[in-house]
Amino acid sequence: MQDFSLSFAQPAPALTSGRQKLASALGALGALLLLITWVGGRAVAPAPVLLASFGLMAVGVWLFVREEYLKHPAGIRNNGVWFRSLTARGVWGWVLGVWLTGFYVCLYWFPQYLRGLIDLFGPLSQLLRARAADQWFVYGTLYTAAVLLMGVKFFFKYRHNRYQRVRTVSVVFFQLWFAWLLPALLVRLQQPELYFSYFWPLSYYQGTPMAYKGYASSDLGLFYFFFGLIMFFIGTPVLTYFLGKRWYCSWVCGCGGLAETAGDPFRHLSDKSLRAWRVERWMIHGVLVFAVLMTALLWLNVAVGRGILQQFSEAFYRLYGFLIGAAFSGVVGVGFYPLMGSRVWCRFGCPMAAWLGIWQRKKSRFRITTNGGQCISCGNCSAYCEMGIDVRAYAQRGQDIVRASCVGCGICAAVCPRGVLRLENGDIRRE
């Protein structure tokens, strides 16, 4: 029996136009070429197929952006996010989640099943790195393409907001240059493959004795090793004092870049409950302690001459790599975008976010100020906070928001219809 609505408003609004469907079809066709190559296990005409795949996806994104945003007045349009199956934990959301999770499982533990994709990216790897492709080059390229293409969508969606435009350009630049092109060119020049936008403990290998030994043969490698430690102990406290953790989590980090661009359609799915906040505090600081202990054990093992601690410290390192470095940051962190929102890893598991959050909460000039008298309790701010902060509760009390988890993305202020929220740098007094 069909249910009928007596509402004057259309309960099931039309969410896409004909041109948007065409754009979606082109993008899906580009993705299908990659999927066929993955499932087939071999690449046919790698260079033309790869070019066609990325070309179709780029055209599809641009046509969708033109129809969705550029033909309408500037302003944030989140129409229908709770009606779409993809963005409302519907069938397509679960399908995408399973597909992403399966890809990450293959990436980390069964790379032999990515043989077709690895061969497909071979010509591009030879062009940039002068060596054969591997699963990590495939992953880095797909990751960068997602940030770039969805970054275009994000840029025009928020084109009326200067802060959003600037930080989108920033995360795309850091991902494209520091996390993809520069490491590839260094490999081509017979240098270590270095990622200057990732520091210890996010890059947990970087602070270990194995990293020091591996980088010791190159002056650039040694510089990178100590650069990461300096950024952790000195750069992070100083920059966070002036700018808050947004300088890294929203402007530089590749994890945040993917969450802000490709993950933007899922930001409203973050859990806003008090229980989630309690779990978040224990988990993220627990991971930071785990990373520090793991690294300290490895160095202690070296200090005592690789004696009785060797097997224990190395087992601890492998456990961290499996649970945090792979299962949490990749499989759950990205695979669960359509189910738990775009910042699962940043909110619950990233040790760098925990370290930044400690400084932001205790010693930073950054806060989101509120003008409670103007708040109409619409709830937009809380709904679109990807970190699960109940922003409305602060706004209703007229209380400044100084939370360790806040990444300073500014979306809460952007979606507020009354201008209640404002990202500011003030003094360091805390209420």
ZAZA-546996 format. One record per residue (C-alpha): x, y, z. Coordinates in Angstrom, 3 decimals, always signed. Layout:
px;py;pz
X;Y;Z
...
END
This chain:
px;py;pz
+0.000;+0.000;+0.000
+1.417;+3.364;-1.021
+1.575;+6.153;+1.554
+0.460;+9.603;+0.469
+1.547;+12.884;+2.025
-0.820;+15.783;+2.676
+2.089;+18.169;+3.021
+2.127;+21.286;+0.821
+5.873;+20.749;+0.458
+7.112;+17.951;-1.756
+8.269;+15.212;+0.662
+10.521;+13.594;-1.929
+12.092;+16.489;-3.850
+13.774;+16.044;-7.200
+17.462;+15.948;-6.342
+19.125;+15.906;-9.758
+18.485;+17.412;-13.149
+19.003;+15.688;-16.468
+22.412;+17.318;-16.936
+23.481;+16.301;-13.461
+22.515;+12.726;-14.272
+24.591;+12.949;-17.450
+27.521;+14.311;-15.443
+27.129;+11.519;-12.904
+27.034;+8.948;-15.697
+30.290;+10.264;-17.183
+32.002;+10.195;-13.788
+30.674;+6.718;-13.102
+31.940;+5.537;-16.489
+35.422;+6.797;-15.621
+35.295;+4.977;-12.294
+33.993;+1.864;-14.065
+37.137;+1.701;-16.205
+39.192;+1.548;-13.012
+36.863;-1.040;-11.504
+37.008;-3.285;-14.582
+40.802;-3.132;-14.560
+40.855;-3.938;-10.840
+38.492;-6.890;-11.127
+40.004;-8.125;-14.389
+43.475;-8.298;-12.896
+45.255;-6.896;-15.959
+45.531;-3.587;-17.770
+44.720;-3.213;-21.466
+46.252;-0.142;-23.157
+47.208;+1.385;-19.767
+48.002;+4.957;-20.853
+44.850;+5.579;-22.960
+42.562;+3.851;-20.446
+44.010;+5.784;-17.491
+43.731;+9.057;-19.408
+40.165;+8.258;-20.428
+39.219;+7.311;-16.864
+40.512;+10.489;-15.249
+39.266;+12.581;-18.166
+35.711;+11.248;-17.859
+35.696;+11.801;-14.104
+37.048;+15.341;-14.478
+34.446;+16.233;-17.117
+31.698;+14.681;-15.011
+32.706;+16.685;-11.928
+32.900;+19.940;-13.878
+29.508;+19.465;-15.554
+27.941;+18.597;-12.201
+29.501;+21.672;-10.570
+28.237;+23.951;-13.341
+24.697;+22.645;-13.015
+24.623;+22.410;-9.218
+26.398;+25.627;-8.214
+27.348;+27.995;-11.029
+23.813;+28.301;-12.397
+22.510;+29.432;-9.023
+23.323;+32.385;-6.769
+26.348;+31.901;-4.528
+25.499;+30.309;-1.209
+25.683;+26.933;+0.510
+23.154;+24.442;-0.813
+22.892;+21.207;+1.159
+19.470;+20.420;-0.237
+18.407;+16.818;+0.073
+21.368;+15.406;+2.009
+18.976;+13.396;+4.172
+16.985;+12.223;+1.133
+19.866;+10.861;-0.932
+20.631;+7.204;-0.392
+24.352;+7.915;-0.718
+24.509;+10.594;+1.981
+21.841;+9.273;+4.364
+23.266;+5.822;+5.145
+21.006;+4.292;+2.526
+21.717;+1.410;+0.169
+24.203;+3.346;-1.946
+25.945;+4.640;+1.158
+26.490;+1.082;+2.370
+27.606;-0.038;-1.099
+30.211;+2.751;-1.240
+31.342;+1.979;+2.299
+31.833;-1.706;+1.494
+33.662;-0.866;-1.741
+36.036;+1.587;-0.021
+36.652;-0.822;+2.843
+37.397;-3.636;+0.407
+39.851;-1.459;-1.486
+41.762;-0.615;+1.689
+41.853;-4.255;+2.774
+43.414;-5.173;-0.574
+45.779;-2.206;-0.403
+47.243;-3.094;+2.992
+47.125;-6.884;+3.092
+46.342;-8.316;-0.345
+48.117;-6.095;-2.928
+48.260;-9.008;-5.367
+44.565;-8.377;-6.054
+45.431;-4.855;-7.228
+47.686;-6.152;-9.993
+45.502;-4.742;-12.748
+45.437;-1.254;-11.222
+49.175;-1.336;-10.569
+49.821;-2.167;-14.237
+47.372;+0.539;-15.307
+49.365;+3.199;-13.449
+52.686;+1.884;-14.736
+53.216;+4.464;-17.531
+52.467;+7.349;-15.171
+54.879;+5.960;-12.585
+57.600;+5.617;-15.212
+56.993;+9.202;-16.317
+57.204;+10.676;-12.812
+59.449;+8.260;-10.900
+61.328;+6.360;-13.611
+60.352;+3.062;-11.984
+57.506;+0.573;-12.006
+54.325;+1.358;-10.116
+53.397;-0.287;-6.829
+50.218;-0.252;-4.760
+51.328;+2.854;-2.850
+51.824;+4.881;-6.014
+48.366;+3.796;-7.172
+46.906;+4.793;-3.817
+48.693;+8.146;-3.740
+47.525;+8.983;-7.251
+43.905;+8.044;-6.589
+44.009;+9.927;-3.292
+45.392;+13.048;-4.950
+42.861;+12.832;-7.790
+40.020;+12.616;-5.248
+41.282;+15.670;-3.356
+41.780;+17.620;-6.596
+38.489;+16.769;-8.315
+36.320;+17.014;-5.221
+38.279;+20.096;-4.201
+36.947;+21.798;-7.331
+33.416;+20.889;-6.247
+34.051;+22.147;-2.707
+35.628;+25.395;-3.978
+32.596;+26.376;-6.041
+30.098;+25.187;-3.449
+31.606;+27.636;-0.952
+32.809;+30.201;-3.495
+31.166;+33.100;-1.648
+33.311;+32.417;+1.445
+36.912;+33.608;+1.172
+38.149;+31.477;+4.071
+36.807;+28.297;+2.456
+38.348;+29.192;-0.907
+41.765;+29.832;+0.616
+41.920;+26.686;+2.707
+40.667;+24.546;-0.185
+43.457;+25.836;-2.414
+45.871;+25.184;+0.464
+44.966;+21.525;+1.071
+44.910;+20.793;-2.676
+48.342;+22.398;-3.085
+49.928;+20.493;-0.185
+48.467;+17.202;-1.360
+49.359;+17.718;-5.005
+52.915;+18.968;-4.447
+54.207;+17.793;-1.053
+52.355;+14.474;-0.862
+52.462;+13.364;-4.505
+54.657;+15.202;-7.009
+57.642;+16.005;-4.777
+58.034;+12.456;-3.376
+57.792;+11.057;-6.918
+60.442;+13.461;-8.215
+62.735;+12.657;-5.282
+62.527;+8.972;-6.179
+63.397;+9.836;-9.760
+66.483;+11.702;-8.467
+67.548;+8.642;-6.422
+66.624;+10.310;-3.147
+64.479;+8.924;-0.306
+60.724;+9.145;-0.879
+59.900;+11.939;+1.574
+56.508;+13.387;+2.522
+57.059;+16.813;+4.073
+53.390;+17.332;+4.940
+53.352;+14.414;+7.419
+55.191;+14.454;+10.751
+55.695;+12.038;+13.630
+53.528;+10.639;+15.242
+51.023;+10.740;+12.337
+53.801;+9.270;+10.239
+54.712;+6.853;+13.020
+57.686;+5.385;+11.149
+59.396;+8.763;+10.882
+60.452;+9.000;+14.535
+61.819;+5.461;+14.822
+65.424;+4.159;+14.783
+64.621;+2.362;+11.516
+63.754;+5.705;+9.924
+66.957;+7.306;+11.183
+69.025;+4.430;+9.840
+67.226;+4.544;+6.497
+67.632;+8.316;+6.119
+71.243;+8.478;+7.385
+72.682;+7.796;+3.931
+71.258;+11.051;+2.570
+71.669;+14.634;+3.793
+68.132;+15.342;+2.625
+66.899;+12.287;+4.504
+68.563;+13.416;+7.736
+67.103;+16.880;+7.296
+63.664;+15.352;+6.872
+64.071;+13.202;+9.985
+64.987;+16.124;+12.232
+62.534;+18.442;+10.468
+59.677;+16.155;+11.513
+60.827;+16.115;+15.144
+61.282;+19.891;+15.199
+57.791;+20.342;+13.781
+56.387;+18.100;+16.516
+58.185;+19.623;+19.499
+58.526;+23.264;+18.379
+56.576;+24.010;+15.209
+53.291;+22.533;+16.415
+53.101;+24.431;+19.740
+54.103;+27.738;+18.128
+51.796;+27.543;+15.120
+48.919;+26.198;+17.204
+49.317;+29.051;+19.669
+48.762;+31.606;+16.905
+46.410;+29.734;+14.553
+44.886;+26.792;+16.389
+45.125;+23.254;+15.052
+43.470;+24.395;+11.820
+46.906;+25.328;+10.427
+47.550;+21.611;+10.018
+44.235;+19.741;+10.159
+42.409;+22.013;+7.710
+45.183;+23.582;+5.628
+48.021;+21.054;+5.269
+47.224;+17.460;+6.244
+46.261;+15.066;+3.473
+43.867;+13.180;+5.775
+42.048;+16.423;+6.465
+42.237;+17.379;+2.806
+40.410;+14.229;+1.742
+37.867;+14.652;+4.544
+37.129;+18.249;+3.553
+36.807;+17.612;-0.176
+35.708;+14.049;-0.952
+34.196;+13.697;+2.522
+32.177;+16.933;+2.470
+28.883;+15.240;+1.436
+29.105;+13.063;+4.576
+30.065;+15.645;+7.207
+26.577;+15.692;+8.726
+26.820;+11.996;+9.661
+29.183;+12.574;+12.586
+27.856;+11.458;+15.974
+26.974;+14.476;+18.135
+26.125;+12.512;+21.296
+27.795;+13.009;+24.671
+28.769;+9.343;+24.685
+30.667;+9.772;+21.394
+32.553;+12.723;+22.888
+33.588;+10.644;+25.894
+34.768;+7.800;+23.659
+36.608;+10.297;+21.469
+38.651;+11.738;+24.349
+39.784;+8.344;+25.607
+40.518;+6.888;+22.180
+42.468;+9.709;+20.579
+44.671;+10.351;+23.603
+45.099;+6.607;+24.054
+46.451;+6.352;+20.502
+48.888;+9.217;+21.200
+50.167;+7.413;+24.303
+50.394;+4.192;+22.253
+52.525;+5.946;+19.600
+54.852;+7.551;+22.164
+55.346;+4.274;+24.061
+55.938;+2.339;+20.856
+58.598;+4.810;+19.677
+60.239;+5.021;+23.103
+60.494;+1.225;+23.307
+62.192;+1.072;+19.911
+64.801;+3.660;+20.936
+65.273;+1.982;+24.321
+65.886;-1.266;+22.506
+68.676;+0.409;+20.540
+70.105;+1.975;+23.709
+70.441;-1.397;+25.479
+72.059;-3.001;+22.465
+69.007;-4.791;+21.082
+68.848;-7.068;+24.075
+65.840;-8.445;+25.834
+63.524;-5.707;+24.520
+64.073;-6.403;+20.836
+61.242;-8.813;+20.157
+58.827;-6.997;+22.455
+59.464;-3.521;+20.987
+59.294;-4.723;+17.396
+56.086;-6.662;+18.106
+54.649;-3.512;+19.673
+55.577;-1.587;+16.509
+53.946;-4.164;+14.243
+50.803;-4.147;+16.399
+50.569;-0.362;+16.151
+51.102;-0.524;+12.394
+48.300;-3.051;+11.987
+45.727;-1.572;+14.358
+46.350;+2.161;+13.935
+48.443;+2.658;+10.817
+46.308;+0.428;+8.599
+43.009;-0.771;+10.099
+42.019;+2.470;+11.829
+43.477;+5.229;+9.652
+42.680;+3.579;+6.317
+40.018;+0.897;+6.495
+37.842;+2.639;+9.088
+39.061;+6.199;+8.584
+38.061;+6.396;+4.917
+35.994;+3.273;+4.349
+33.422;+4.424;+6.892
+32.926;+7.922;+5.404
+29.375;+7.107;+4.196
+28.431;+5.610;+7.574
+30.141;+7.633;+10.307
+31.096;+10.895;+8.627
+34.299;+12.203;+7.118
+36.461;+12.742;+10.217
+36.338;+9.367;+11.958
+40.127;+9.013;+11.923
+40.825;+12.670;+12.740
+38.352;+12.627;+15.615
+38.977;+9.247;+17.244
+42.416;+8.019;+16.208
+44.927;+10.556;+14.856
+47.811;+11.039;+17.340
+48.848;+14.265;+15.626
+45.330;+15.648;+16.095
+45.526;+14.687;+19.780
+48.831;+16.555;+20.201
+47.486;+19.599;+18.358
+44.291;+19.462;+20.399
+46.162;+19.546;+23.710
+47.875;+22.780;+22.702
+44.700;+24.260;+21.221
+42.712;+23.588;+24.376
+45.363;+24.757;+26.813
+47.507;+27.323;+25.013
+46.076;+28.831;+21.835
+44.629;+32.168;+20.803
+42.168;+30.506;+18.425
+38.505;+30.151;+19.303
+35.086;+30.409;+17.664
+33.280;+33.337;+19.238
+29.490;+33.415;+19.532
+26.838;+36.105;+19.596
+24.152;+34.222;+21.492
+21.562;+36.996;+21.208
+21.323;+36.392;+17.457
+21.025;+32.564;+17.624
+17.685;+31.173;+16.419
+18.567;+27.564;+17.330
+18.210;+26.330;+13.757
+20.904;+23.689;+14.384
+22.765;+24.094;+11.090
+26.065;+24.588;+12.908
+25.800;+21.346;+14.882
+24.410;+19.376;+11.949
+27.362;+20.176;+9.683
+30.149;+19.959;+12.268
+32.237;+17.057;+11.006
+33.924;+16.697;+14.409
+30.634;+16.025;+16.195
+30.660;+19.200;+18.320
+27.255;+20.445;+19.461
+27.994;+23.998;+18.345
+24.417;+25.147;+18.901
+24.674;+24.457;+22.642
+27.588;+26.899;+22.870
+25.842;+29.484;+20.708
+22.675;+29.373;+22.793
+24.715;+30.148;+25.916
+26.811;+32.785;+24.172
+29.924;+30.803;+25.095
+33.089;+30.837;+22.990
+33.997;+27.449;+21.520
+37.431;+26.238;+22.604
+37.448;+22.510;+21.970
+40.482;+20.297;+21.491
+38.756;+18.450;+18.647
+37.784;+21.525;+16.582
+39.775;+21.621;+13.327
+38.773;+25.186;+12.493
+37.150;+24.274;+9.189
+34.723;+27.185;+9.612
+31.725;+25.392;+8.134
+29.665;+26.058;+11.265
+30.135;+29.796;+10.737
+29.522;+29.467;+6.997
+26.149;+27.722;+7.347
+24.877;+30.006;+10.135
+22.080;+32.210;+8.689
+22.497;+34.927;+11.345
+26.278;+35.376;+11.542
+26.352;+34.137;+15.138
+29.720;+32.366;+14.832
+33.104;+33.837;+14.007
+36.604;+32.320;+13.828
+38.953;+34.585;+15.762
+42.298;+34.768;+17.513
+42.002;+36.336;+20.952
+43.942;+36.159;+24.221
+44.639;+32.802;+25.848
+42.338;+33.124;+28.839
+39.928;+30.213;+29.200
+36.538;+30.276;+30.815
END
